[in-house]
Amino acid sequence: MNELVFFINNVVVSGIVSSSIYAMGAIGVTLVFSIMRFAHFAHADMMTLGAFFVLGLTMLFPEIGNAIGLPSALILMPIAMVMTALTAVGIDRTFYKPLRDNNVKPIVLVIGSLGVTLMLQGLIRLVAGTGSRSMYIAERKDIFRLELPGELATRPIVITEPQIILFVFAVGAVVALHWFLTRSRLGKAMRAMSDNPDLARVSGINTNTVIAVTWMIAGALATAAGTLLSLDVTLKPDLSFFLLLPIFAAAIVGGVGHPYGAIAGGFVVGFAETLAVFNWAVLLRPFQDMLPAGWELPTYLAFVGTEYKITVPFFILVAILVWRPTGLFKGKVL
Amino acid sequence: MKLSTMSQSRRDLLLLLALSIPVLGVFLTMGPAYGVRMSVEAACYAILALGLTIQWGYAGQFNAGVMGFVALGGVSAMLISVPPNPDFWDSDLPGELGRVLLILLAGIAVVVAISRLHRLGIPKQLRTALTIIAALIVYLTFVNQLAPVAGAIESQAGFVGGLGLPAWLGWIVGGALAGGIGYFIGHICLGLRSDYLAIATLGIAEIIKAFLKNVDWLTRGTATVSPLPWPTPGAGELGFVLSRSLYLSITAVVIAAIFFLLHRAYHSPWGRTIRAIRDNEVSAAAMGKDINKRRLEIFVFGCILMGIGGAALTSFNSIFDPTGYLPLNHTFLVLAMVILGGPGNNLGTLFGAILVYIIWIMSAPLALFLMDTAVVIGQSWFGWEDPGNLDSRALQARVFVIGLLISLVLRYAPKGLMPERVPHHR
């Protein structure tokens, strides 16, 4: 049973954590991709930016969380979400809109977003330095150890407070987004514009509003993902390039333009990563006694080493591009 | 038409003359040894930029993974030019390693054979499933066979060592290796939309870096390999200025050769086909041009140039450090050079390479100066505390400057300072 607990701690919990992060990032990427038709490379840096906004606010009000019993960073996160959403709209107005107005090819917008990535990275590091930081300033991270009943397992299931918050938040955000996209006027306008921008424009949809709302949603979700990730581990300014590939893989696996597909893609990529680096020999250990004498089970049996974790989303991406470019949910091939 | 060509040539000449001012400035303020070193590095970057300009400028393919090809060139230069490691060759480890590699080759042959099974009448789905299973088994076997040998090499000999051949051979091998890997990537990704190529190349660059960082038996990983021999006499024999100047002349010859070949290729029917595909793929296809083949060719050529440039750069730095390959230094800097200079214009690309490299190395001292000034003013006027790590922060100003440069160029000079001149024959 200890082996099963190990599996839960190392695969189920950490898989859900990284999947939720990827899913929240991929929703933003897929919305931008389907409405403005370019791959937004600066998305992971928006996550970092949002997390740094939260860190700045937390440094101003470190004690605010004590009143409710939640981390201060979480209480202050909505303010940072608004700040990042407005920043995202500002970035779009300053850097992407002039390019769009010139009718450039989408790939030029991609290059523009690379320029924005570098500027954001440079600014963040100029202001905040290059070291990693903890989001907990006046508090400590709560860690829950769930003892299993009975004699079966001696080790507890370990789960931390930010992981629970992350999971609850991700589910809430997805439900809210679903409600927004299917019930509200603006959400329907967004879907219309993603299906056919010209038709949407002639039927009287204000494309500028739709684009601004898209950036707000993307920025707010990126902030949440970045903050919750750095609550769970630490806040690093050079996070972005490691997040970018899994997020794009998740968006493309789910099918570009499908927010629900992006969630599914996030879970596919997140769990594929965790399962690929998991040492399967641990699960086989209880069966050692059943084998005939002389048979040895290998002590290390993982598909890829932890240092090659980044290859997993890449291979998923390539496989999906080769076999099913529309993604699992029949997205667009732009 | 003729007049505008004239005025454009004059503009190019003026820009080149203007460029000599910052170059002279660096030579005068920082000394000749530093100036020559900067010129060599700028020249190596110019080779990389020429590689990117044929992919992005000639053919409109956006490669966001220049770093990976630079690293491949670097590892080739290292493996070819570093002296052999007697600890490795005198033991029985080469035989062991050869056996593992033979297993790999046999495994690949089996997988390829299985992937051809549909010719014998086996359903395609079954074939795909069998191929994947076989590939997984071969992969796990190979990894398990390699692990003990790799461990033995690391503990007994450190790493396999080089071949002790001249450095210029390493540059050629680096180009070939980068071209080979580029062929595989291009084969998979070129048929897709350009965004996907950017994402895929970004990923492959990180994978190449992760691989080089972790195969300690081949590259010593984070322990780094140095010194790498130069193709010219080193600083110990001739002094800094002269030895670096010799190195510079070799890179200049390489650039001149590439420049000449690119010029011929650009104006040949092949070059016109490439431009036709870039500007209107559908009509080029309707004219009967083999689009996928041309695109693959140009992608591979670009990767070859990047491999050569990366090898030259790594040889010059005289250290192979896999962690030293950064997306910023080796991908986005090159990108900024190409789009500032003028994608598709070789002369413009050279101009951009030198100008952006000077901006790049001068932005950190300039930012430090500005920050120091700000601190002095802040301390005297408002009593600020200085955060203490200004040096490392000022270095980050380069990131911002390159990003700003890319954004400004796209906004105000989308065709670069020396736009591509498409010849019209009347």
Interface residues (C-beta under 8 A of the other chain):
Chain A: F38 A39 F41 F95 P98 L99 N102 V104 K105 P106 I107 V108 V110 I111 G112 L114 G115 V116 T117 L118 M119 L120 Q121 G122 L123 R125 L126 G129 T130 F241 L244 L245 F248 I252 P298 F303 G305 E307 Y308 I310 T311 P313 F314 L317 V318 L321 V322 P325 V333 L334
Chain B: G60 F62 A64 L140 N144 I188 C189 L192 R193 S194 D195 Y196 A198 I199 A200 L202 G203 I204 E206 I207 A210 F211 K213 N214 P327 L328 F332 L335 I339 A367 P387 N389 S392 R393 Q396 A397 R398 V399 F400 V401 I402 G403 L404 L405 I406 S407 L410 R411 P414
